[in-house]
Amino acid sequence: MSGSILYIHGFNSAPSSAKARQLEAMMGQLGLAEQLRVPALHHHPRQAMAQLEASIAELGRPLLVGSSLGGYYATHLAERHGLKALLINPAVTPHQHFDGYLGTQRNHYSGETWELTLDHVQALAELEVPPPQDAARYQVWLQTGDETLDYRHAERYYRACALRIQAGGDHGFQGFAERLPALLTFAGIVREQYPLLDLPVS
């Protein structure tokens, strides 16, 4: 489906997160809601990847938009399928940083509790790919004020890609709504395809 988007949320996040809701609101206003998928991902990487593969099969060749751990998933899928990806404060080698997080976890949005095990970590390790080399297929949006991930890790890993580094901000990526037109353009949705809107959506 031309101009379709698959949004991939992060660790202990959900489709009700701010960025996902802003993107859904924008696509709805454009009359393009059917071209967007925002799956509620299972906490286990293998099951999450099965969900994402199903969404890709449904959408055809979507733009993958991944936030945090979702950026790690998006990178694996973009390399596997030759898709475009827009990554927002993406996690790099998360399996190397989860040792201190083993045990009971709680989803910030659904309230679901679950156990992070070594099997989760191993499953994440299996998704690691070499640093992408295609600047035309990757945009990486980083904010230096990210309190959860050191943006410099992603800056190094994605150095061959199109980097957009903004001073300040936070892990949730401040000002995302204002950047939505750039996201739509990268997805192949040009302004001529939709009526004039009062952008951005808040």
Buried (B, 14 or more C-beta within 10 A) or exposed (E): EEBBBBBBBBBBBBBBBEBBBBBBBBBEBBEBEEBBBBBBBEBBBBEBBEBBEEBBEEBEBBBBBBBBBBBBBBBBBBBEEEBBBBBBBBBBEBBEBBEEBEEEBEBBBEEEEBEBEEEBBEBBBEBBEEEBEBBEBBBBBBBBBBEEBEBEBBBEBBEEBBBBBBEEBEBBBEEBBEBBBEBBEBBBBEEEEBEEEEEBBE
